[in-house]
């Protein structure tokens, strides 16, 4: 869950709490002299309840970067016990 200030998303009034579902990383949108990203998110109220699904623009610098994908650990298989 992430909270965004009114100045960091379009269009709404006041801060908003969201659980991000999808971020269009490959389609940045120039808007108001900044770069924005389209997101699909679930709005979370102050009690932690999921209220509605919204699609909106969020300032790219405020969208949390997803964790890097880790490569699986390679294990050596041995045919004889050590």
C-alpha positions as CSV (number, residue, x, y, z in Angstrom):
1,X,0.0,0.0,0.0
2,X,1.3,3.4,-0.9
3,X,0.1,6.9,-0.1
4,X,0.3,9.7,-2.7
5,X,-0.1,13.5,-2.2
6,X,-2.7,15.4,-4.2
7,X,0.1,16.9,-6.3
8,X,1.4,13.4,-7.2
9,X,-1.6,12.1,-9.0
10,X,-4.3,13.1,-11.5
11,X,-7.2,13.8,-10.8
12,X,-8.5,14.1,-7.3
13,X,-8.6,16.0,-4.1
14,X,-6.4,15.3,-1.1
15,X,-4.0,12.4,-0.4
16,X,-4.9,8.9,-1.6
17,X,-3.9,5.4,-0.5
18,X,-3.5,2.8,-3.2
19,X,-2.6,-0.8,-3.6
20,X,-1.0,-0.8,-7.1
21,X,-2.2,-3.5,-9.4
22,X,-0.5,-2.6,-12.7
23,X,1.9,0.1,-13.7
24,X,2.5,0.9,-17.4
25,X,6.3,1.3,-17.1
26,X,6.8,1.1,-20.9
27,X,4.4,4.0,-21.7
28,X,5.5,7.1,-19.8
29,X,3.2,10.1,-20.4
30,X,4.5,13.7,-20.5
31,X,2.1,15.9,-18.6
32,X,2.5,19.3,-16.8
33,X,6.3,19.4,-17.5
34,X,6.9,16.0,-15.8
35,X,6.7,12.3,-16.6
36,X,3.7,10.4,-15.4
37,X,2.8,6.7,-15.5
38,X,-0.6,5.2,-16.0
39,X,-1.6,2.8,-13.1
40,X,-4.5,0.6,-12.2
41,X,-4.9,0.5,-8.4
42,X,-7.3,-0.3,-5.6
43,X,-8.2,2.6,-3.4
44,X,-7.8,1.8,0.3
45,X,-9.7,3.8,2.9
46,X,-8.2,4.9,6.3
47,X,-9.6,1.7,7.9
48,X,-7.6,-0.5,5.5
49,X,-10.7,-1.5,3.5
50,X,-10.4,-1.8,-0.3
51,X,-13.0,0.7,-1.7
52,X,-12.8,1.0,-5.5
53,X,-10.6,0.3,-8.5
54,X,-9.2,3.3,-10.3
55,X,-7.1,4.0,-13.3
56,X,-5.0,7.2,-13.0
57,X,-1.8,9.0,-13.7
58,X,0.9,9.1,-11.0
59,X,4.1,11.1,-11.2
60,X,6.8,8.7,-12.3
61,X,9.2,9.8,-9.6
62,X,6.7,8.8,-6.9
63,X,5.8,5.3,-8.2
64,X,7.8,2.7,-6.2
65,X,10.2,0.7,-8.3
66,X,9.4,-3.1,-8.2
67,X,12.0,-5.3,-6.6
68,X,14.5,-6.8,-9.0
69,X,13.9,-10.3,-10.2
70,X,16.3,-12.6,-8.6
71,X,17.9,-15.4,-10.7
72,X,17.3,-18.9,-9.3
73,X,20.1,-20.3,-7.3
74,X,22.0,-22.9,-9.3
75,X,22.8,-26.1,-7.5
76,X,25.3,-28.6,-8.5
77,X,23.8,-32.1,-8.9
78,X,26.2,-34.9,-8.0
79,X,25.7,-38.4,-9.0
80,X,27.8,-39.7,-6.1
81,X,27.5,-38.7,-2.4
82,X,30.3,-36.6,-1.0
